[in-house]
Amino acid sequence: MFRSRAKSEKAAPTAKVTADAAQSRDPEAPKGRPTPKRSEAQSQRRRAATQPLDRKEAIRRQRDARRADLARQREALASGDERYLPARDRGPVRRFARDFVDSRFCIAEFFLPLAVLILIMSMIQTAQLQNIALLVWLGVIVMIVVDSIGLGLRLRKQLRERFPDEPKRGAIAYALMRTLQMRRLRLPKPQVKRGERP
């Protein structure tokens, strides 16, 4: 009551600002982001501690990590280790589709060698040989289409029976693309022999 007017005017705005700041966020309101798990917080702290000081070092570390990942992936493609396979090859459905294709003889796997042979035959300047090449080409395409349709229908039926609850999207196309590769060149490497049912 007996204070000077200047002091009370100075004190009032600061008190008002602190009161507004305290009331701007409701204590029960969410903070806008989830609380990180302990393991995540610890890994972030470790990562901050191991961060390189210069940019060249960071680029070198990223390159080394990428090379190690690719090497692990190549080994997994050769051995069939599920942990390090690319995302498109992972899972029991994709594994079964690979084994289903690898256990059978497919006409489509000879597509590339036959295509080269037909191309050579068509380049020879003999009308009769070119006609034969064209007929062989049409026959190969028809056989591949018929074989692929049959394989797709059988595989779809097997997938429905064996994996009723698993997502099967893209598995048929994945298997049909695998048939177009020669058995020796397929990645991941075949894990079953011909005639051995998966």
Buried (B, 14 or more C-beta within 10 A) or exposed (E): EEEEEEEEEEEEEEEEEEEEEEEEEEEEEEEEEEEEEEEEEEEEEEEEEEEEEEEEEEEEEEEEEEEEEEEBBEEBBEEBEBEBBEEEBBBEBBBBBBBBBBBBEBBBBBBEEBEEBBEEBBEEEEEEBBEBBEEBBEEBEEBBEEBBEEBBEEBBEBBEEEBEEEEBEEBBEBBBEBBBBEBEEBBBBBBBEEEEEB
